Amino acid sequence: MDKNQDFEKFAKELQKQILEQIKKKYTNNVIDHWQNPRNFEKMDSPDGYAQVKGSCGDSMQMFLRMRDGVVKRCTFLTDGCGTTIACGSVATELAENKSFPQAIAGISAKEILKCLDGLPEEDVHCAQLASETLRRALADYLYKKRFPWKKPYGDT
């Protein structure tokens, strides 16, 4: 075996051990959203947008596309940890096809945690960050709807 093969074998074993440790702390649902985040992308010219910095220093951006008062598309970006990614992913899934009132009233940190089958207490703030970012993106949509002349140039 050459050095590259030894390194590959070592890396795969280390990855396996790390995943085993993660599975002791997080549910399969959290791990799935962490490793396969849904809607993780920037949206050009969103109808609503927010960027929020959480208590831990992670930041999240959320982008909304609305049609007739319904969230038709919701995407996010974050510089945060795996649980922040998982929470953002779930928040965007929960938001899609919800009316404005349903989205703003019904997508709370508690609802995100429920969809993830819970998080350890030290990670609950990640769900709070996702729900707050969504709430602010919805508020931005409402603001732009009421005052369309205040939209930045380039938005459609």
VOBA-627163 format. One line per 2 residues: their letters; for each residue x, y, z of N, C-alpha, C, CB. Coordinates in pm, whole numbers. Glycine has a CB too. Layout:
<atoms>
a	X/Y/Z/X/Y/Z/X/Y/Z/X/Y/Z  ...
</atoms>
This chain:
<atoms>
md	84/-118/0/0/0/0/89/125/0/-96/0/123  58/219/-88/137/342/-89/81/443/12/138/403/-231
kn	148/554/25/111/655/125/-29/713/99/214/769/125  -66/732/-27/-200/784/-59/-309/688/-14/-212/809/-209
qd	-288/559/-35/-387/459/7/-395/453/160/-351/320/-51  -280/462/227/-279/464/373/-357/585/426/-134/467/426
fe	-334/700/364/-404/822/406/-554/808/383/-349/944/330  -595/757/267/-737/738/236/-802/644/338/-754/682/93
kf	-734/537/372/-787/441/469/-801/508/606/-695/316/479  -700/583/647/-703/655/774/-818/756/777/-569/726/799
ak	-833/832/667/-938/934/659/-1077/871/668/-925/1016/529  -1099/761/599/-1229/693/603/-1259/640/743/-1234/578/501
el	-1161/586/809/-1181/534/945/-1211/649/1042/-1057/456/993  -1140/759/1028/-1164/875/1112/-1305/930/1090/-1059/984/1085
qk	-1346/938/963/-1481/985/930/-1586/894/994/-1500/989/777  -1565/766/988/-1658/669/1047/-1669/689/1198/-1613/525/1015
qi	-1556/709/1265/-1557/731/1409/-1627/861/1447/-1414/732/1463  -1605/967/1369/-1670/1095/1395/-1821/1081/1380/-1616/1205/1300
le	-1865/1014/1273/-2008/995/1251/-2071/913/1364/-2031/925/1115  -2001/815/1415/-2052/736/1528/-2071/825/1652/-1957/620/1561
qi	-1979/917/1676/-1992/1010/1788/-2108/1106/1768/-1861/1088/1807  -2124/1155/1646/-2234/1247/1614/-2369/1178/1636/-2222/1298/1469
kk	-2378/1051/1595/-2504/976/1609/-2544/957/1755/-2492/840/1541  -2448/964/1845/-2479/952/1988/-2546/1079/2041/-2352/923/2069
ky	-2524/1192/1974/-2572/1321/2022/-2692/1373/1943/-2460/1421/2016  -2699/1341/1814/-2802/1398/1726/-2888/1289/1663/-2737/1483/1618
tn	-3013/1326/1630/-3104/1233/1565/-3065/1216/1419/-3250/1281/1577  -3116/1109/1359/-3090/1086/1216/-3144/1200/1131/-3153/953/1171
nv	-3255/1260/1174/-3314/1371/1101/-3219/1492/1100/-3450/1409/1162  -3158/1522/1214/-3062/1633/1222/-2944/1604/1130/-3013/1653/1368
id	-2892/1484/1137/-2775/1447/1056/-2809/1455/907/-2726/1306/1091  -2929/1410/869/-2969/1416/728/-2975/1561/678/-3106/1348/710
hw	-3039/1651/754/-3048/1791/712/-2911/1859/715/-3146/1866/802  -2825/1815/804/-2690/1869/813/-2608/1828/690/-2620/1820/943
qn	-2614/1700/656/-2533/1650/545/-2596/1677/408/-2511/1502/561  -2727/1692/405/-2800/1715/280/-2897/1831/296/-2877/1587/236
pr	-2844/1951/319/-2934/2064/346/-3024/2094/227/-2854/2189/382  -3149/2123/256/-3245/2160/153/-3241/2312/137/-3389/2110/188
nf	-3255/2357/15/-3269/2501/-15/-3150/2585/30/-3394/2553/52  -3031/2529/29/-2910/2599/70/-2851/2672/-51/-2805/2501/132
ek	-2902/2793/-75/-2854/2871/-189/-2901/3015/-176/-2903/2810/-322  -2831/3102/-243/-2870/3243/-250/-2979/3257/-356/-2747/3335/-285
md	-3071/3346/-333/-3177/3376/-430/-3157/3518/-481/-3320/3358/-366  -3156/3534/-610/-3145/3668/-669/-3280/3739/-662/-3095/3660/-816
sp	-3278/3865/-632/-3396/3952/-627/-3511/3891/-547/-3443/3982/-767  -3488/3859/-421/-3596/3800/-341/-3703/3903/-308/-3539/3740/-212
dg	-3821/3852/-278/-3930/3939/-233/-3914/3976/-85/-4067/3870/-255  -3843/3894/-12/-3812/3921/128/-3674/3866/160/-3919/3858/222
ya	-3600/3938/243/-3462/3899/275/-3429/3943/417/-3361/3960/174  -3353/3860/486/-3302/3898/618/-3168/3831/642/-3402/3860/730
qv	-3086/3898/722/-2962/3841/772/-2958/3868/921/-2836/3900/699  -2937/3761/998/-2936/3772/1144/-2811/3702/1197/-3066/3710/1206
kg	-2750/3764/1296/-2637/3703/1365/-2687/3649/1498/-2519/3807/1385  -2662/3522/1522/-2710/3456/1644/-2622/3482/1764/-2721/3309/1621
sc	-2669/3438/1878/-2597/3458/2005/-2461/3389/2008/-2682/3408/2120  -2445/3285/1926/-2319/3211/1924/-2220/3266/1822/-2346/3065/1894
gd	-2264/3364/1742/-2177/3421/1640/-2208/3371/1500/-2035/3391/1673  -2287/3264/1488/-2329/3217/1356/-2421/3320/1294/-2399/3078/1364
sm	-2415/3333/1162/-2512/3420/1095/-2588/3339/992/-2441/3542/1029  -2710/3384/964/-2795/3317/866/-2861/3423/780/-2902/3227/935
qm	-2873/3392/652/-2948/3475/558/-3064/3392/506/-2856/3526/439  -3179/3455/487/-3294/3387/431/-3353/3472/320/-3399/3357/539
fl	-3396/3405/214/-3449/3466/94/-3587/3409/66/-3354/3445/-26  -3684/3494/33/-3821/3449/6/-3868/3491/-132/-3916/3505/111
rm	-3942/3402/-196/-4015/3436/-317/-4162/3413/-283/-3968/3348/-444  -4240/3520/-292/-4382/3517/-255/-4469/3531/-379/-4415/3630/-154
rd	-4584/3464/-379/-4684/3480/-484/-4821/3478/-418/-4672/3369/-593  -4895/3587/-438/-5030/3598/-383/-5033/3572/-232/-5124/3502/-454
gv	-4934/3624/-161/-4930/3611/-16/-4888/3475/35/-5061/3644/38  -4832/3391/-54/-4789/3256/-17/-4639/3244/-44/-4869/3147/-95
vk	-4567/3180/48/-4424/3155/29/-4410/3045/-77/-4353/3113/164  -4362/3082/-194/-4345/2983/-301/-4205/2923/-300/-4371/3047/-437
rc	-4109/2997/-250/-3971/2946/-243/-3903/3015/-126/-3891/2971/-377  -3826/2938/-52/-3751/2991/61/-3615/2924/60/-3826/2967/197
tf	-3508/3004/60/-3372/2951/61/-3293/3018/173/-3303/2972/-77  -3178/2961/204/-3096/3017/311/-2949/2992/285/-3135/2959/445
lt	-2867/3072/353/-2722/3053/360/-2682/3074/505/-2645/3151/264  -2578/3007/548/-2525/3028/682/-2377/2998/684/-2599/2940/785
dg	-2309/3062/778/-2168/3032/804/-2157/2948/931/-2084/3164/817  -2269/2894/974/-2277/2826/1102/-2242/2679/1099/-2412/2841/1157
cg	-2260/2619/1215/-2229/2478/1239/-2335/2387/1178/-2216/2451/1390  -2317/2257/1195/-2410/2159/1140/-2552/2174/1190/-2362/2023/1170
tt	-2569/2206/1318/-2706/2220/1368/-2771/2348/1315/-2706/2221/1521  -2694/2452/1292/-2748/2573/1231/-2793/2542/1087/-2643/2689/1232
ia	-2713/2466/1016/-2749/2425/880/-2879/2343/883/-2635/2343/816  -2887/2247/974/-3007/2162/985/-3131/2246/1016/-2987/2055/1093
cg	-3119/2342/1106/-3232/2426/1143/-3276/2516/1027/-3197/2512/1264  -3181/2572/955/-3214/2654/838/-3283/2571/731/-3089/2718/781
sv	-3235/2450/710/-3293/2360/612/-3440/2329/646/-3212/2231/604  -3465/2296/770/-3602/2265/813/-3691/2388/804/-3603/2210/956
at	-3641/2503/846/-3721/2626/841/-3766/2656/699/-3641/2745/897  -3678/2638/601/-3716/2667/463/-3821/2568/414/-3594/2663/371
el	-3808/2443/453/-3908/2343/412/-4043/2374/475/-3863/2202/452  -4043/2413/601/-4168/2445/669/-4236/2567/607/-4142/2471/818
ae	-4158/2662/560/-4213/2787/508/-4280/2771/372/-4105/2890/497  -4227/2685/289/-4278/2676/153/-4424/2635/148/-4195/2578/73
nk	-4499/2708/66/-4642/2688/44/-4729/2726/163/-4668/2546/8  -4672/2802/256/-4750/2856/367/-4791/2999/333/-4669/2851/501
sf	-4910/3036/377/-4952/3175/361/-4866/3260/455/-5106/3194/391  -4865/3390/431/-4790/3480/517/-4828/3461/664/-4812/3625/475
pq	-4957/3465/699/-4993/3447/841/-4951/3311/897/-5143/3464/858  -4966/3205/817/-4925/3071/864/-4774/3067/890/-4964/2963/760
ai	-4697/3125/801/-4552/3122/814/-4504/3205/933/-4486/3172/685  -4559/3325/947/-4509/3413/1054/-4554/3365/1192/-4556/3557/1030
ag	-4670/3304/1201/-4722/3261/1331/-4684/3116/1364/-4872/3275/1335  -4665/3034/1262/-4651/2891/1287/-4512/2832/1284/-4729/2821/1193
is	-4415/2908/1235/-4281/2850/1222/-4192/2909/1331/-4220/2877/1081  -4196/2845/1443/-4121/2888/1561/-4001/2796/1582/-4212/2891/1687
ak	-3916/2835/1674/-3804/2748/1712/-3857/2615/1763/-3715/2816/1820  -3966/2620/1837/-4026/2496/1890/-4069/2403/1777/-4148/2530/1978
ei	-4128/2459/1670/-4171/2378/1556/-4051/2320/1482/-4257/2462/1460  -3945/2397/1468/-3823/2348/1402/-3763/2233/1483/-3719/2464/1386
lk	-3756/2251/1614/-3703/2146/1702/-3787/2019/1692/-3700/2195/1848  -3917/2036/1685/-4008/1921/1673/-3979/1844/1544/-4156/1967/1677
cl	-3961/1915/1434/-3934/1852/1304/-3799/1780/1301/-3938/1956/1194  -3706/1827/1382/-3573/1764/1389/-3567/1654/1495/-3466/1870/1418
dg	-3678/1630/1562/-3681/1534/1674/-3591/1578/1788/-3641/1394/1626  -3580/1710/1803/-3505/1767/1915/-3358/1792/1887/-3516/1678/2031
lp	-3301/1874/1973/-3158/1905/1972/-3111/1909/2117/-3128/2041/1899  -2982/1886/2141/-2930/1905/2276/-2951/2051/2319/-2779/1868/2283
ee	-2967/2074/2447/-2997/2208/2500/-2898/2314/2449/-2994/2205/2653  -2771/2279/2437/-2671/2377/2394/-2685/2416/2247/-2533/2322/2419
dv	-2771/2347/2171/-2790/2378/2030/-2927/2438/1999/-2771/2254/1949  -3011/2457/2098/-3146/2511/2077/-3140/2650/2013/-3223/2516/2211
hc	-3037/2727/2045/-3025/2861/1988/-3018/2859/1835/-2901/2930/2044  -2977/2748/1776/-2972/2737/1629/-3113/2742/1570/-2900/2606/1587
aq	-3208/2676/1636/-3348/2680/1592/-3404/2821/1610/-3433/2577/1669  -3364/2887/1717/-3409/3024/1741/-3355/3117/1632/-3363/3073/1880
la	-3231/3096/1591/-3172/3177/1484/-3248/3157/1353/-3023/3141/1465  -3279/3033/1319/-3351/3005/1194/-3491/3067/1195/-3361/2854/1171
se	-3563/3052/1305/-3699/3107/1310/-3697/3260/1309/-3773/3056/1436  -3602/3321/1376/-3591/3467/1378/-3553/3521/1240/-3486/3512/1482
tl	-3465/3452/1170/-3425/3496/1036/-3544/3488/941/-3307/3412/982  -3621/3380/950/-3741/3368/868/-3841/3478/900/-3805/3230/887
rr	-3863/3502/1027/-3958/3606/1068/-3917/3743/1012/-3966/3613/1222  -3789/3773/1017/-3742/3902/965/-3750/3909/812/-3598/3927/1010
al	-3728/3797/743/-3744/3795/597/-3890/3818/560/-3693/3661/538  -3981/3762/635/-4125/3784/613/-4160/3931/640/-4209/3691/704
ad	-4103/3989/745/-4127/4130/776/-4072/4219/664/-4062/4169/912  -3957/4181/607/-3900/4257/496/-3992/4251/375/-3760/4204/460
yl	-4049/4134/348/-4145/4121/238/-4264/4215/259/-4195/3974/227  -4317/4217/380/-4432/4302/410/-4395/4450/392/-4481/4277/554
yk	-4277/4488/437/-4230/4625/422/-4220/4664/275/-4092/4643/491  -4160/4576/194/-4145/4605/50/-4282/4609/-19/-4056/4498/-16
kr	-4374/4528/28/-4508/4527/-31/-4580/4658/-1/-4589/4408/23  -4563/4708/120/-4628/4834/159/-4561/4955/97/-4629/4848/311
fp	-4430/4946/79/-4353/5059/27/-4265/5012/-90/-4266/5122/138  -4326/4975/-204/-4249/4918/-315/-4143/5012/-371/-4342/4877/-425
wk	-4162/5142/-354/-4063/5236/-406/-3934/5232/-325/-4119/5377/-406  -3934/5164/-211/-3813/5155/-129/-3732/5028/-159/-3849/5158/18
kp	-3777/4949/-258/-3701/4832/-299/-3567/4879/-355/-3779/4748/-403  -3459/4808/-327/-3330/4846/-387/-3336/4830/-539/-3215/4760/-328
yg	-3258/4911/-609/-3251/4896/-754/-3207/4756/-789/-3155/5000/-816  -3261/4701/-895/-3223/4568/-939/-3321/4462/-891/-3084/4536/-890
dt	-3400/4488/-788/-3500/4392/-744/-3617/4396/-840/-3546/4421/-599  -3676/4281/-861/-3795/4273/-945/-3912/4222/-867/-3770/4183/-1065
</atoms>
